């Protein structure tokens, strides 16, 4: 792989670009009561969809008519799946970035106190605010800090090209590599994102047992998946490192504890008919076994669909043969940093609630990486301004359909294409990212 020194020439107007980006952000203004009302509408939407989806699931599972059962269960799958995606990508994502902190400051009574970074989904509130396979505190470390402030650098835990290096180099036919991607697409939250974010959380706590006991033979930047919990102990035993082999089952059970609440919530509809049958008797004409099977198929499909939905709108944001990786770090909120947000991110279609909610508001990825602590409505206002700034200065600005971007990402993952690599965007010595202690 040829690594270029820089992308832009020495005559690039660095100062002018920086001033224009900051001016665009200033033109949007601070978050207001309008943003608070928008968030509350999104929260209400997810609550209605979740309640309606589970009621339809109940009706479908208990219906004697096959067509009614299929229709109700099918619609419930769509509603439950969509709800889980929106709760993560729109609500949990923007609140945990501090996007609504200014609302609390400027309009103290506009939002309930839990929609504040550091409070949202922490502790017992995880069950009420945002319950998913990943721990919110782990997401904060892995995504909000490491991914955002080391975008497409070696320290970025979400570099697709590096994370799929094993698959890229595997000596198997291409169709097998493409087929294997289907497994990741429908399961990635629990098979990759949950264990890997938990790993990053534990490594960030230097006094934690996991950080202190981390096996020397295992790179801390290497992605962790559920399959590693099986593979790594055997590798350690074969190499005679018994103590390191014992590390993995202990780590595994620590991780299992954090996903148990989500597992219970997802599969609760499957357990209910079994409990009813063995406690109160079975009052329905449809057999308990049939109801249970319908529930199991429905909740499994809902989980697979929400994984696929989130994968398509998240995993491809920073991967493709037209985007860059970097061999150096840089100072946060410098011209180089803002340029990397553009040269290593891709937007999707933007502009309306239907489009934006479907995309989980991840269709404003360039603007979001430039200024992580803004609200969804602010990104909608900022996007055309940043696009205009990039056009004015001749800066790359990628905006394509999510399915096109997903295909580009998959091609990188299987080794059919590669990302561009450079030292930095500007032809100058880059500075360490001191904001996050890098």
DRENDO-1510 file (C-alpha; in Angstrom, 1 decimal, always signed):
<recs>
REC; n; res; u; v; w
REC; 1; UNK; +0.0; +0.0; +0.0 .
REC; 2; UNK; +1.4; +3.4; -1.1 .
REC; 3; UNK; +1.0; +6.0; +1.6 .
REC; 4; UNK; +0.9; +9.6; +0.3 .
REC; 5; UNK; +2.4; +12.3; +2.4 .
REC; 6; UNK; -0.5; +14.7; +2.0 .
REC; 7; UNK; -3.7; +15.3; -0.1 .
REC; 8; UNK; -3.9; +19.0; -0.5 .
REC; 9; UNK; -1.2; +21.3; -1.9 .
REC; 10; UNK; +0.7; +24.0; +0.0 .
REC; 11; UNK; -1.4; +26.8; -1.5 .
REC; 12; UNK; -4.6; +25.5; +0.3 .
REC; 13; UNK; -6.2; +28.4; +2.2 .
REC; 14; UNK; -6.1; +26.7; +5.6 .
REC; 15; UNK; -7.0; +29.8; +7.6 .
REC; 16; UNK; -9.9; +30.7; +5.3 .
REC; 17; UNK; -11.3; +27.1; +5.4 .
REC; 18; UNK; -11.1; +27.0; +9.2 .
REC; 19; UNK; -12.8; +30.4; +9.6 .
REC; 20; UNK; -15.6; +29.4; +7.1 .
REC; 21; UNK; -16.3; +26.1; +9.0 .
REC; 22; UNK; -16.5; +27.9; +12.3 .
REC; 23; UNK; -18.6; +30.6; +10.8 .
REC; 24; UNK; -21.1; +28.0; +9.4 .
REC; 25; UNK; -21.4; +26.5; +12.9 .
REC; 26; UNK; -22.0; +29.9; +14.4 .
REC; 27; UNK; -24.6; +30.7; +11.8 .
REC; 28; UNK; -26.7; +27.7; +13.0 .
REC; 29; UNK; -27.0; +29.1; +16.5 .
REC; 30; UNK; -27.3; +27.3; +19.8 .
REC; 31; UNK; -29.8; +24.5; +20.6 .
REC; 32; UNK; -33.2; +25.8; +21.7 .
REC; 33; UNK; -36.6; +24.8; +22.9 .
REC; 34; UNK; -37.4; +23.7; +19.3 .
REC; 35; UNK; -34.7; +21.0; +19.6 .
REC; 36; UNK; -36.2; +19.9; +23.0 .
REC; 37; UNK; -39.6; +19.5; +21.5 .
REC; 38; UNK; -38.2; +17.6; +18.5 .
REC; 39; UNK; -36.4; +15.1; +20.9 .
REC; 40; UNK; -39.6; +14.6; +22.9 .
REC; 41; UNK; -41.5; +13.8; +19.7 .
REC; 42; UNK; -38.9; +11.2; +18.8 .
REC; 43; UNK; -39.1; +9.7; +22.2 .
REC; 44; UNK; -42.8; +9.5; +22.0 .
REC; 45; UNK; -42.6; +8.0; +18.5 .
REC; 46; UNK; -40.4; +5.2; +19.8 .
REC; 47; UNK; -42.7; +4.5; +22.8 .
REC; 48; UNK; -45.7; +4.3; +20.5 .
REC; 49; UNK; -44.0; +2.0; +18.1 .
REC; 50; UNK; -42.6; -0.2; +20.8 .
REC; 51; UNK; -46.0; -0.6; +22.5 .
REC; 52; UNK; -47.9; -1.0; +19.3 .
REC; 53; UNK; -45.3; -3.5; +18.0 .
REC; 54; UNK; -45.6; -5.7; +21.0 .
REC; 55; UNK; -49.4; -5.5; +21.0 .
REC; 56; UNK; -49.4; -6.6; +17.4 .
REC; 57; UNK; -47.0; -9.4; +18.2 .
REC; 58; UNK; -49.3; -10.6; +20.9 .
REC; 59; UNK; -52.3; -10.5; +18.5 .
REC; 60; UNK; -50.4; -12.2; +15.8 .
REC; 61; UNK; -49.1; -15.0; +18.0 .
REC; 62; UNK; -52.6; -15.7; +19.4 .
REC; 63; UNK; -54.6; -15.5; +16.1 .
REC; 64; UNK; -56.1; -18.6; +14.7 .
REC; 65; UNK; -56.2; -17.1; +11.2 .
REC; 66; UNK; -52.8; -17.6; +9.4 .
REC; 67; UNK; -53.1; -14.5; +7.3 .
REC; 68; UNK; -53.8; -12.3; +10.3 .
REC; 69; UNK; -51.0; -13.9; +12.2 .
REC; 70; UNK; -48.5; -13.3; +9.4 .
REC; 71; UNK; -49.7; -9.7; +8.9 .
REC; 72; UNK; -49.6; -8.8; +12.6 .
REC; 73; UNK; -46.3; -10.5; +13.4 .
REC; 74; UNK; -44.7; -9.0; +10.2 .
REC; 75; UNK; -45.8; -5.5; +11.1 .
REC; 76; UNK; -44.6; -6.0; +14.7 .
REC; 77; UNK; -41.2; -7.0; +13.5 .
REC; 78; UNK; -40.9; -3.8; +11.5 .
REC; 79; UNK; -42.1; -1.6; +14.4 .
REC; 80; UNK; -39.9; -3.2; +17.1 .
REC; 81; UNK; -36.9; -3.2; +14.8 .
REC; 82; UNK; -37.3; +0.4; +13.8 .
REC; 83; UNK; -37.8; +1.5; +17.4 .
REC; 84; UNK; -34.5; -0.1; +18.6 .
REC; 85; UNK; -32.6; +1.5; +15.8 .
REC; 86; UNK; -34.0; +5.0; +16.4 .
REC; 87; UNK; -33.4; +4.7; +20.2 .
REC; 88; UNK; -29.8; +4.0; +19.5 .
REC; 89; UNK; -28.8; +6.1; +16.5 .
REC; 90; UNK; -30.9; +9.2; +17.1 .
REC; 91; UNK; -31.8; +9.5; +20.8 .
REC; 92; UNK; -29.0; +7.6; +22.6 .
REC; 93; UNK; -26.4; +8.8; +20.1 .
REC; 94; UNK; -27.1; +12.5; +20.3 .
REC; 95; UNK; -27.9; +12.7; +24.0 .
REC; 96; UNK; -24.7; +10.8; +24.9 .
REC; 97; UNK; -22.7; +13.3; +22.8 .
REC; 98; UNK; -24.0; +16.2; +24.9 .
REC; 99; UNK; -26.1; +17.5; +22.0 .
REC; 100; UNK; -28.9; +18.6; +24.4 .
REC; 101; UNK; -26.7; +20.0; +27.2 .
REC; 102; UNK; -27.1; +23.5; +25.8 .
REC; 103; UNK; -30.8; +23.1; +25.9 .
REC; 104; UNK; -30.7; +22.4; +29.6 .
REC; 105; UNK; -28.5; +25.5; +30.0 .
REC; 106; UNK; -30.6; +27.8; +27.9 .
REC; 107; UNK; -34.1; +26.4; +28.5 .
REC; 108; UNK; -33.9; +24.7; +31.9 .
REC; 109; UNK; -37.4; +23.4; +31.9 .
REC; 110; UNK; -37.6; +22.3; +28.3 .
REC; 111; UNK; -36.4; +18.8; +28.8 .
REC; 112; UNK; -36.4; +16.2; +31.7 .
REC; 113; UNK; -33.1; +16.1; +33.5 .
REC; 114; UNK; -32.1; +12.7; +32.3 .
REC; 115; UNK; -31.5; +13.9; +28.7 .
REC; 116; UNK; -28.1; +15.2; +29.7 .
REC; 117; UNK; -24.7; +13.6; +29.0 .
REC; 118; UNK; -23.5; +11.7; +32.0 .
REC; 119; UNK; -27.0; +11.0; +33.3 .
REC; 120; UNK; -28.8; +9.5; +30.3 .
REC; 121; UNK; -28.9; +5.7; +30.5 .
REC; 122; UNK; -26.4; +5.4; +33.3 .
REC; 123; UNK; -26.9; +3.0; +36.2 .
REC; 124; UNK; -30.5; +1.9; +36.7 .
REC; 125; UNK; -31.7; +4.5; +34.0 .
REC; 126; UNK; -30.2; +2.2; +31.4 .
REC; 127; UNK; -33.4; +0.1; +31.7 .
REC; 128; UNK; -35.6; +3.2; +31.1 .
REC; 129; UNK; -33.7; +5.4; +28.7 .
REC; 130; UNK; -31.7; +3.1; +26.3 .
REC; 131; UNK; -31.4; -0.6; +26.8 .
REC; 132; UNK; -29.4; -2.3; +24.1 .
REC; 133; UNK; -26.6; -4.9; +23.7 .
REC; 134; UNK; -23.9; -2.4; +24.4 .
REC; 135; UNK; -23.3; -0.7; +27.7 .
REC; 136; UNK; -23.9; +3.1; +27.3 .
REC; 137; UNK; -20.7; +3.9; +29.3 .
REC; 138; UNK; -18.8; +1.6; +27.0 .
REC; 139; UNK; -20.3; +3.2; +23.9 .
REC; 140; UNK; -19.2; +6.6; +25.3 .
REC; 141; UNK; -15.6; +5.5; +25.5 .
REC; 142; UNK; -15.4; +3.6; +22.2 .
REC; 143; UNK; -17.5; +5.9; +20.0 .
REC; 144; UNK; -17.7; +9.4; +21.5 .
REC; 145; UNK; -14.1; +9.6; +22.5 .
REC; 146; UNK; -11.9; +7.1; +20.6 .
REC; 147; UNK; -13.7; +6.9; +17.2 .
REC; 148; UNK; -14.5; +10.6; +17.0 .
REC; 149; UNK; -11.2; +12.0; +18.1 .
REC; 150; UNK; -9.0; +9.5; +16.3 .
REC; 151; UNK; -11.1; +9.2; +13.1 .
REC; 152; UNK; -9.5; +6.7; +10.6 .
REC; 153; UNK; -6.2; +6.6; +12.6 .
REC; 154; UNK; -4.8; +3.4; +14.1 .
REC; 155; UNK; -6.4; +4.3; +17.4 .
REC; 156; UNK; -9.8; +4.4; +15.9 .
REC; 157; UNK; -11.5; +1.2; +16.9 .
REC; 158; UNK; -14.0; +1.3; +14.0 .
REC; 159; UNK; -11.6; +1.1; +11.1 .
REC; 160; UNK; -13.3; -1.4; +8.8 .
REC; 161; UNK; -10.3; -2.1; +6.7 .
REC; 162; UNK; -8.2; -3.1; +9.7 .
REC; 163; UNK; -11.0; -4.9; +11.6 .
REC; 164; UNK; -11.6; -7.2; +8.6 .
REC; 165; UNK; -8.0; -7.8; +7.9 .
REC; 166; UNK; -8.3; -11.5; +8.6 .
REC; 167; UNK; -11.2; -11.8; +6.1 .
REC; 168; UNK; -9.4; -9.6; +3.5 .
REC; 169; UNK; -6.3; -11.9; +3.6 .
REC; 170; UNK; -8.2; -15.2; +3.8 .
REC; 171; UNK; -7.3; -17.5; +0.9 .
REC; 172; UNK; -10.9; -18.4; +0.0 .
REC; 173; UNK; -13.1; -17.6; -3.0 .
REC; 174; UNK; -14.6; -14.1; -3.1 .
REC; 175; UNK; -18.2; -15.4; -3.0 .
REC; 176; UNK; -17.5; -17.0; +0.4 .
REC; 177; UNK; -16.1; -13.7; +1.8 .
REC; 178; UNK; -19.2; -11.8; +0.6 .
REC; 179; UNK; -21.5; -14.5; +2.0 .
REC; 180; UNK; -19.8; -14.2; +5.4 .
REC; 181; UNK; -20.7; -10.5; +5.5 .
REC; 182; UNK; -24.4; -11.5; +5.8 .
REC; 183; UNK; -23.7; -13.0; +9.2 .
REC; 184; UNK; -22.1; -9.8; +10.5 .
REC; 185; UNK; -24.8; -7.6; +9.0 .
REC; 186; UNK; -27.7; -9.4; +10.9 .
REC; 187; UNK; -25.8; -9.9; +14.2 .
REC; 188; UNK; -23.1; -7.2; +14.5 .
REC; 189; UNK; -24.4; -5.5; +17.6 .
REC; 190; UNK; -24.1; -8.5; +19.8 .
REC; 191; UNK; -21.2; -10.3; +18.0 .
REC; 192; UNK; -18.9; -7.3; +17.5 .
REC; 193; UNK; -20.1; -4.0; +18.9 .
REC; 194; UNK; -21.1; -5.1; +22.4 .
REC; 195; UNK; -17.9; -7.0; +23.3 .
REC; 196; UNK; -15.6; -4.5; +21.6 .
REC; 197; UNK; -17.1; -1.5; +23.3 .
REC; 198; UNK; -16.9; -3.3; +26.6 .
REC; 199; UNK; -13.2; -4.1; +25.9 .
REC; 200; UNK; -12.5; -0.4; +25.2 .
REC; 201; UNK; -14.3; +0.7; +28.4 .
REC; 202; UNK; -12.2; -1.8; +30.5 .
REC; 203; UNK; -8.9; -0.8; +28.9 .
REC; 204; UNK; -9.7; +2.9; +29.5 .
REC; 205; UNK; -9.9; +2.1; +33.3 .
REC; 206; UNK; -6.3; +1.3; +33.9 .
REC; 207; UNK; -6.8; +0.0; +37.3 .
REC; 208; UNK; -9.5; -2.5; +36.2 .
REC; 209; UNK; -8.7; -6.2; +36.4 .
REC; 210; UNK; -9.1; -6.6; +32.6 .
REC; 211; UNK; -6.7; -3.7; +31.9 .
REC; 212; UNK; -4.1; -5.0; +34.3 .
REC; 213; UNK; -4.4; -8.7; +33.1 .
REC; 214; UNK; -4.7; -8.1; +29.4 .
REC; 215; UNK; -2.7; -10.9; +27.6 .
REC; 216; UNK; +0.6; -9.6; +26.2 .
REC; 217; UNK; +0.2; -11.6; +23.0 .
REC; 218; UNK; -3.1; -9.8; +22.2 .
REC; 219; UNK; -3.0; -6.4; +20.6 .
REC; 220; UNK; -5.2; -3.9; +22.4 .
REC; 221; UNK; -6.2; -2.3; +19.1 .
REC; 222; UNK; -7.3; -5.6; +17.6 .
REC; 223; UNK; -11.2; -5.9; +17.5 .
REC; 224; UNK; -12.8; -8.2; +19.9 .
REC; 225; UNK; -15.8; -10.4; +18.8 .
REC; 226; UNK; -17.7; -13.2; +20.5 .
REC; 227; UNK; -15.8; -15.7; +18.5 .
REC; 228; UNK; -12.6; -14.6; +20.2 .
REC; 229; UNK; -13.9; -15.8; +23.5 .
REC; 230; UNK; -13.7; -19.3; +22.0 .
REC; 231; UNK; -10.6; -18.9; +19.8 .
REC; 232; UNK; -8.3; -17.1; +22.2 .
REC; 233; UNK; -8.3; -19.6; +25.1 .
REC; 234; UNK; -7.3; -22.4; +22.7 .
REC; 235; UNK; -4.5; -20.3; +21.2 .
REC; 236; UNK; -3.1; -19.4; +24.6 .
REC; 237; UNK; -3.2; -23.1; +25.7 .
REC; 238; UNK; -1.4; -24.2; +22.6 .
REC; 239; UNK; +1.3; -21.6; +23.3 .
REC; 240; UNK; +1.6; -22.7; +26.9 .
REC; 241; UNK; +0.2; -19.5; +28.4 .
REC; 242; UNK; -2.2; -21.0; +30.9 .
REC; 243; UNK; -2.7; -17.9; +32.9 .
REC; 244; UNK; -3.7; -15.9; +29.8 .
REC; 245; UNK; -6.0; -18.8; +28.8 .
REC; 246; UNK; -7.9; -18.3; +32.0 .
REC; 247; UNK; -8.3; -14.6; +31.4 .
REC; 248; UNK; -10.8; -15.1; +28.5 .
REC; 249; UNK; -13.6; -17.1; +30.3 .
REC; 250; UNK; -13.4; -14.5; +33.2 .
REC; 251; UNK; -13.7; -11.7; +30.7 .
REC; 252; UNK; -16.5; -13.5; +28.9 .
REC; 253; UNK; -18.6; -13.8; +32.0 .
REC; 254; UNK; -18.1; -10.2; +32.9 .
REC; 255; UNK; -19.4; -9.2; +29.4 .
REC; 256; UNK; -22.3; -11.7; +29.7 .
REC; 257; UNK; -23.6; -9.8; +32.7 .
REC; 258; UNK; -24.1; -6.6; +30.8 .
REC; 259; UNK; -26.1; -8.2; +28.0 .
REC; 260; UNK; -28.4; -10.3; +30.2 .
REC; 261; UNK; -31.0; -7.4; +30.6 .
REC; 262; UNK; -31.2; -6.9; +26.8 .
REC; 263; UNK; -31.5; -10.7; +26.3 .
REC; 264; UNK; -34.4; -10.8; +28.7 .
REC; 265; UNK; -36.2; -7.9; +27.0 .
REC; 266; UNK; -35.7; -9.3; +23.5 .
REC; 267; UNK; -36.9; -12.8; +24.3 .
REC; 268; UNK; -39.5; -12.0; +27.0 .
REC; 269; UNK; -42.4; -12.5; +24.6 .
REC; 270; UNK; -41.2; -16.1; +24.0 .
REC; 271; UNK; -41.2; -17.0; +27.7 .
REC; 272; UNK; -44.6; -15.5; +28.5 .
REC; 273; UNK; -46.8; -18.3; +26.9 .
REC; 274; UNK; -44.6; -21.0; +28.5 .
REC; 275; UNK; -45.0; -19.5; +31.9 .
REC; 276; UNK; -48.8; -19.0; +31.5 .
REC; 277; UNK; -49.2; -22.7; +30.4 .
REC; 278; UNK; -47.4; -24.0; +33.5 .
REC; 279; UNK; -49.0; -21.6; +36.0 .
REC; 280; UNK; -52.5; -20.6; +35.0 .
REC; 281; UNK; -53.3; -23.1; +32.3 .
REC; 282; UNK; -53.7; -22.5; +28.6 .
REC; 283; UNK; -56.9; -20.7; +27.7 .
REC; 284; UNK; -56.3; -20.2; +23.9 .
REC; 285; UNK; -57.4; -22.4; +21.0 .
REC; 286; UNK; -54.0; -21.9; +19.4 .
REC; 287; UNK; -51.5; -24.3; +21.0 .
REC; 288; UNK; -48.9; -22.9; +23.3 .
REC; 289; UNK; -46.2; -24.4; +21.2 .
REC; 290; UNK; -47.4; -22.6; +18.1 .
REC; 291; UNK; -47.7; -19.3; +20.0 .
REC; 292; UNK; -44.2; -19.7; +21.3 .
REC; 293; UNK; -42.8; -20.5; +17.9 .
REC; 294; UNK; -44.4; -17.5; +16.3 .
REC; 295; UNK; -43.0; -15.3; +19.1 .
REC; 296; UNK; -39.5; -16.8; +18.8 .
REC; 297; UNK; -39.5; -16.3; +15.0 .
REC; 298; UNK; -40.8; -12.7; +15.3 .
REC; 299; UNK; -38.4; -11.5; +18.0 .
REC; 300; UNK; -35.5; -13.1; +16.2 .
REC; 301; UNK; -36.4; -11.5; +12.9 .
REC; 302; UNK; -36.9; -8.1; +14.6 .
REC; 303; UNK; -33.4; -8.4; +16.1 .
REC; 304; UNK; -31.8; -9.4; +12.8 .
REC; 305; UNK; -33.6; -6.6; +11.0 .
REC; 306; UNK; -32.6; -3.9; +13.5 .
REC; 307; UNK; -29.0; -5.2; +13.2 .
REC; 308; UNK; -29.1; -5.0; +9.4 .
REC; 309; UNK; -30.7; -1.5; +9.5 .
REC; 310; UNK; -28.1; -0.1; +11.9 .
REC; 311; UNK; -25.3; -1.8; +10.0 .
REC; 312; UNK; -26.3; -0.2; +6.7 .
REC; 313; UNK; -26.5; +3.3; +8.2 .
REC; 314; UNK; -23.5; +3.1; +10.5 .
REC; 315; UNK; -20.8; +0.7; +9.3 .
REC; 316; UNK; -20.3; +2.3; +5.9 .
REC; 317; UNK; -19.9; +5.9; +7.2 .
REC; 318; UNK; -16.1; +5.9; +7.1 .
REC; 319; UNK; -15.2; +3.2; +4.7 .
REC; 320; UNK; -14.7; +3.0; +0.9 .
REC; 321; UNK; -12.0; +3.3; -1.7 .
REC; 322; UNK; -12.7; +7.1; -1.9 .
REC; 323; UNK; -12.1; +7.7; +1.8 .
REC; 324; UNK; -8.8; +8.1; +3.7 .
REC; 325; UNK; -6.9; +6.5; +6.5 .
REC; 326; UNK; -4.0; +8.3; +8.3 .
REC; 327; UNK; -0.6; +7.4; +9.8 .
REC; 328; UNK; -0.5; +10.4; +12.1 .
REC; 329; UNK; -2.8; +12.1; +14.7 .
REC; 330; UNK; -3.8; +15.7; +14.7 .
REC; 331; UNK; -5.0; +18.4; +17.0 .
REC; 332; UNK; -8.8; +18.4; +17.5 .
REC; 333; UNK; -10.7; +21.3; +15.9 .
REC; 334; UNK; -7.8; +22.4; +13.8 .
REC; 335; UNK; -8.1; +22.8; +10.0 .
REC; 336; UNK; -6.5; +19.4; +9.6 .
REC; 337; UNK; -9.0; +17.8; +11.9 .
REC; 338; UNK; -12.0; +19.4; +10.1 .
REC; 339; UNK; -10.5; +18.3; +6.8 .
REC; 340; UNK; -10.2; +14.7; +8.0 .
REC; 341; UNK; -13.9; +14.8; +8.9 .
REC; 342; UNK; -14.7; +15.5; +5.3 .
REC; 343; UNK; -12.1; +13.2; +3.7 .
REC; 344; UNK; -12.9; +10.2; +5.9 .
REC; 345; UNK; -16.7; +10.5; +6.2 .
REC; 346; UNK; -19.7; +10.0; +3.9 .
REC; 347; UNK; -23.1; +11.6; +4.1 .
REC; 348; UNK; -26.4; +10.1; +2.7 .
REC; 349; UNK; -29.5; +11.9; +1.4 .
REC; 350; UNK; -30.7; +14.6; +3.8 .
REC; 351; UNK; -33.4; +17.1; +4.4 .
REC; 352; UNK; -36.7; +15.6; +5.7 .
REC; 353; UNK; -37.9; +13.9; +8.8 .
REC; 354; UNK; -38.8; +10.7; +6.9 .
REC; 355; UNK; -35.4; +10.5; +5.3 .
REC; 356; UNK; -33.5; +11.6; +8.4 .
REC; 357; UNK; -35.2; +9.3; +10.9 .
REC; 358; UNK; -34.9; +6.3; +8.5 .
REC; 359; UNK; -31.2; +7.0; +8.4 .
REC; 360; UNK; -31.0; +7.5; +12.1 .
REC; 361; UNK; -29.7; +11.0; +11.5 .
REC; 362; UNK; -26.4; +9.4; +10.5 .
REC; 363; UNK; -26.8; +10.9; +7.1 .
REC; 364; UNK; -25.1; +14.1; +8.5 .
REC; 365; UNK; -21.9; +12.2; +9.2 .
REC; 366; UNK; -19.4; +14.9; +8.0 .
REC; 367; UNK; -21.0; +17.7; +10.0 .
REC; 368; UNK; -21.5; +15.4; +13.0 .
REC; 369; UNK; -17.8; +14.6; +13.1 .
REC; 370; UNK; -16.9; +18.2; +12.8 .
REC; 371; UNK; -19.1; +19.2; +15.7 .
REC; 372; UNK; -20.2; +16.1; +17.7 .
REC; 373; UNK; -22.3; +17.9; +20.4 .
REC; 374; UNK; -25.1; +19.3; +18.2 .
REC; 375; UNK; -28.7; +18.3; +18.0 .
REC; 376; UNK; -30.3; +16.5; +15.0 .
REC; 377; UNK; -32.1; +19.7; +13.9 .
REC; 378; UNK; -28.9; +21.7; +14.1 .
REC; 379; UNK; -27.2; +19.2; +11.7 .
REC; 380; UNK; -30.0; +19.7; +9.2 .
REC; 381; UNK; -29.3; +23.4; +9.2 .
REC; 382; UNK; -25.5; +23.0; +9.2 .
REC; 383; UNK; -25.2; +20.5; +6.4 .
REC; 384; UNK; -25.8; +22.8; +3.4 .
REC; 385; UNK; -23.5; +25.4; +4.9 .
REC; 386; UNK; -20.6; +22.9; +5.3 .
REC; 387; UNK; -21.2; +21.5; +1.9 .
REC; 388; UNK; -20.9; +25.0; +0.4 .
REC; 389; UNK; -17.7; +25.7; +2.4 .
REC; 390; UNK; -16.2; +22.5; +1.1 .
REC; 391; UNK; -17.1; +23.4; -2.5 .
REC; 392; UNK; -15.7; +26.9; -2.1 .
REC; 393; UNK; -12.3; +25.5; -1.0 .
REC; 394; UNK; -12.1; +22.5; -3.3 .
REC; 395; UNK; -12.5; +20.0; -0.4 .
REC; 396; UNK; -13.9; +16.5; -0.9 .
REC; 397; UNK; -17.5; +16.1; +0.2 .
REC; 398; UNK; -19.0; +12.7; -0.4 .
REC; 399; UNK; -22.8; +12.3; -0.3 .
REC; 400; UNK; -24.3; +9.1; -1.7 .
REC; 401; UNK; -27.1; +6.6; -1.0 .
REC; 402; UNK; -26.5; +4.3; +2.0 .
REC; 403; UNK; -26.8; +1.2; -0.1 .
REC; 404; UNK; -24.1; +2.5; -2.4 .
REC; 405; UNK; -21.9; +3.2; +0.6 .
REC; 406; UNK; -22.6; -0.2; +2.1 .
REC; 407; UNK; -21.4; -1.9; -1.1 .
REC; 408; UNK; -18.3; +0.2; -1.1 .
REC; 409; UNK; -17.7; -0.8; +2.6 .
REC; 410; UNK; -18.3; -4.5; +1.9 .
REC; 411; UNK; -15.8; -4.4; -1.0 .
REC; 412; UNK; -13.2; -3.0; +1.4 .
REC; 413; UNK; -14.1; -5.6; +4.1 .
REC; 414; UNK; -13.6; -8.5; +1.7 .
REC; 415; UNK; -10.4; -7.1; +0.2 .
REC; 416; UNK; -11.8; -6.2; -3.3 .
REC; 417; UNK; -10.8; -2.6; -2.8 .
REC; 418; UNK; -8.7; -0.6; -0.3 .
REC; 419; UNK; -9.0; +2.8; +1.4 .
REC; 420; UNK; -6.6; +5.6; +0.5 .
REC; 421; UNK; -3.8; +6.2; +3.0 .
REC; 422; UNK; -1.8; +9.3; +3.7 .
REC; 423; UNK; +0.2; +11.0; +6.4 .
REC; 424; UNK; -2.3; +13.8; +6.7 .
REC; 425; UNK; -4.5; +16.1; +4.5 .
REC; 426; UNK; -2.3; +19.1; +4.8 .
REC; 427; UNK; +1.4; +19.3; +4.0 .
REC; 428; UNK; +2.7; +20.1; +7.4 .
REC; 429; UNK; +3.7; +18.3; +10.6 .
REC; 430; UNK; +0.6; +17.1; +12.3 .
REC; 431; UNK; +0.2; +17.6; +16.1 .
REC; 432; UNK; -0.9; +15.1; +18.7 .
REC; 433; UNK; -4.6; +15.0; +19.6 .
REC; 434; UNK; -4.2; +16.6; +23.0 .
REC; 435; UNK; -8.0; +17.0; +23.5 .
REC; 436; UNK; -8.5; +13.3; +24.3 .
REC; 437; UNK; -5.0; +12.7; +25.8 .
REC; 438; UNK; -3.7; +11.1; +22.6 .
</recs>
